């Protein structure tokens, strides 16, 4: 999923530090694994979950998967490299549409638009992901490592750079100092619709 905000005090939340100090090192560690990393996504992959998914090399999604940016509901900013992933795969117009509407894509749509490698039935998801991992482990692993290095280098030229992650963290920090952020978090915790005021 994403960050659990159910107990976060939005008035004291240092969102920029949370991302920079806790989340970005995890994303970097996943990206730095020299062998192919396979993700199996079932249910929600939002915010940090979406960033973790984007840091992997192959993504199998169950049909129940839900991917996107629901941050419009809490007055926050898409983070964890989500902007780069969505712009790269969907283009700027569709990305902004998802950011503004908070629409979530199911596994089928995510596969169709290239956010995930493929969609599989939920009850087959882990079995299919494990079968791929086994095939990779039994295959020409040195060649796979070289291909991962090349693909990673190409993606770094276009994708979630450390500069982008810093920009998202700064933007999240700025958003966290707004009244809308406090209202969004509070409304989420109280299970009611937020009333945003644009400040």
For each residue, the residues with C-beta under 8 A, 3 or more apart:
1: 4 43 44 45 46 48 49
2: 44 45 46 47 48 49 50
3: 8 18 47 48
4: 1 7 8
5: 8 74 185 188 189
6: 188 189
7: 4 189
8: 3 4 5 13 185
9: 12 13
10: 13 176 181 182 184 185 186
11: 182
12: 9
13: 8 9 10 18 176 181 185
14: 17 18 173 176
15: 18 19 76 169 172 173 175 176 181
16: 19 20 169 170 172 173 176
17: 14 20 21 173
18: 3 13 14 15 21 22 23
19: 15 16 22 23 24 79 80 165 168 169 172
20: 16 17 23 24 165 166 169
21: 17 18 24 25
22: 18 19 25 26
23: 18 19 20 26 27 48 51 79 80
24: 19 20 21 27 28 162 165 169
25: 21 22 28 29
26: 22 23 29 30 52
27: 23 24 30 31 51 52 55 80 81 160 165
28: 24 25 31 32 162
29: 25 26 32 33
30: 26 27 33 37 52 55 56
31: 27 28 55 152
32: 28 29
33: 29 30 37
34: 145 148 149
35: 136 141 144 145 148
36: 57 58 136 144 148
37: 30 33 55 56 57 58
38: 56 57 58 59 60 129 132 133 136
39: 52 53 56 58 59 60 129
40: 60 61 62 125 126 128 129
41: 45 49 53 59 60 61 62 65 67 107 116
42: 61 62 64 65 122 125
43: 1 62 64 65 66
44: 1 2 49 65 66 67 104
45: 1 2 41 49 50 52 53 61 65 66 67
46: 1 2 49 50 66 67 68 69 70 104
47: 2 3 50 51 69 71 78 79 80 82
48: 1 2 3 23 51 52 79 80
49: 1 2 41 44 45 46 52 53
50: 2 45 46 47 53 54 67 68 69 80 81 82 85
51: 23 27 47 48 54 55 79 80 81 82 85 160
52: 26 27 30 39 45 48 49 55 56 80
53: 39 41 45 49 50 56 59 67 116
54: 50 51 80 81 82 84 85 159 160
55: 27 30 31 37 51 52 81 160
56: 30 37 38 39 52 53 59
57: 36 37 38 148 151
58: 36 37 38 39 117 132
59: 38 39 41 53 56 115 116 117
60: 38 39 40 41 116 117 118 119 120 125 128 129 132
61: 40 41 42 45 65 67 107 110 111 116 118 119 120 125
62: 40 41 42 43 65 107 119 120 121 122 125
63: 106 107 108 119 120 121 122
64: 42 43 106 107 122
65: 41 42 43 44 45 61 62 106 107 110 116 119
66: 43 44 45 46 104 105 106
67: 41 44 45 46 50 53 61 104 105 110 115 116
68: 46 50 98 102 103 104 105
69: 46 47 50 72 78 82 86 98 99 102
70: 46 73 74 102 104
71: 47 74 75 76 77 78 99 102
72: 69 99 100 101 102
73: 70 102 184 187 188 194
74: 5 70 71 181 184 185 187 188 194
75: 71 175 178 180 181 182 183 184 185 194 196
76: 15 71 79 172 175 176 181 184
77: 71 168 171 172 175
78: 47 69 71 82 83 86 99 168
79: 19 23 47 48 51 76 82 168 169 171 172
80: 19 23 27 47 48 50 51 52 54 165 168
81: 27 50 51 54 55 84 85 159 160 164 165 168
82: 47 50 51 54 69 78 79 85 86 168
83: 78 86 87 95 160 164 168
84: 54 81 87 88 158 159 160 161 164
85: 50 51 54 81 82 88 89 115 159 160
86: 69 78 82 83 89 90 94 95 98 99 115
87: 83 84 90 91 92 95
88: 84 85 158 159
89: 85 86 113 114 115
90: 86 87 94 95 98 113 114 115
91: 87 94 95
92: 87 95 96
93: 96 97
94: 86 90 91 97 98 113
95: 83 86 87 90 91 92 98 99
96: 92 93 99 100
97: 93 94 100 101 103
98: 68 69 86 90 94 95 101 102 103 105
99: 69 71 72 78 86 95 96 102
100: 72 96 97
101: 72 97 98
102: 68 69 70 71 72 73 98 99
103: 68 97 98
104: 44 46 66 67 68 70
105: 66 67 68 98 109 110 113 115
106: 63 64 65 66 109 110
107: 41 61 62 63 64 65 110 111 116 119 120
108: 63 111 112 119
109: 105 106 112 113
110: 61 65 67 105 106 107 113 115 116 119
111: 61 107 108 114 115 116 117 118 119
112: 108 109
113: 89 90 94 105 109 110
114: 89 90 111
115: 59 67 85 86 89 90 105 110 111
116: 41 53 59 60 61 65 67 107 110 111 119
117: 58 59 60 111
118: 60 61 111
119: 60 61 62 63 65 107 108 110 111 116
120: 60 61 62 63 107 124 125 128
121: 62 63 124 125
122: 42 62 63 64 125
123:
124: 120 121 127 128
125: 40 42 60 61 62 120 121 122 128 129
126: 40 129 130
127: 124 130 131
128: 40 60 120 124 125 131 132
129: 38 39 40 60 125 126 132 133
130: 126 127 133 134
131: 127 128 134 135
132: 38 58 60 128 129 135 136
133: 38 129 130 136 137
134: 130 131 137 138
135: 131 132 138 139
136: 35 36 38 132 133 139 141 144
137: 133 134 141
138: 134 135
139: 135 136 143 144
140: 143 144
141: 35 136 137 144 145
142: 145 146
143: 139 140 146 147
144: 35 36 136 139 140 141 147 148
145: 34 35 141 142 148 149
146: 142 143 149 150
147: 143 144 150 151
148: 34 35 36 57 144 145 151 152
149: 34 145 146 152 153
150: 146 147 153 154
151: 57 147 148 154 155
152: 31 148 149 155 156
153: 149 150 156 157
154: 150 151 157 158
155: 151 152 158 159
156: 152 153 159 161
157: 153 154
158: 84 88 154 155
159: 54 81 84 85 88 155 156 164
160: 27 51 54 55 81 83 84 85 164 165
161: 84 156 164 165
162: 24 28 165 166
163: 166 167
164: 81 83 84 159 160 161 167 168
165: 19 20 24 27 80 81 160 161 162 168 169
166: 20 162 163 169 170
167: 163 164 170 171
168: 19 77 78 79 80 81 82 83 164 165 171 172
169: 15 16 19 20 24 79 165 166 172 173
170: 16 166 167 173 174
171: 77 79 167 168 174 175
172: 15 16 19 76 77 79 168 169 175 176
173: 14 15 16 17 169 170 176 177
174: 170 171 177 178
175: 15 75 76 77 171 172 178 180 181
176: 10 13 14 15 16 76 172 173 181
177: 173 174 181
178: 75 174 175 181 182 199
179: 182 183 197 199
180: 75 175 183 184 194 196 197 198 199
181: 10 13 15 74 75 76 175 176 177 178 184 185
182: 10 11 75 178 179 185 186
183: 75 179 180 186 187 194 195 196 197
184: 10 73 74 75 76 180 181 187 188 194 196
185: 5 8 10 13 74 75 181 182 188 189
186: 10 182 183 189 190 194
187: 73 74 183 184 190 192 193 194 195
188: 5 6 73 74 184 185 191 194
189: 5 6 7 185 186
190: 186 187
191: 188
192: 187
193: 187
194: 73 74 75 180 183 184 186 187 188
195: 183 187
196: 75 180 183 184
197: 179 180 183
198: 180
199: 178 179 180
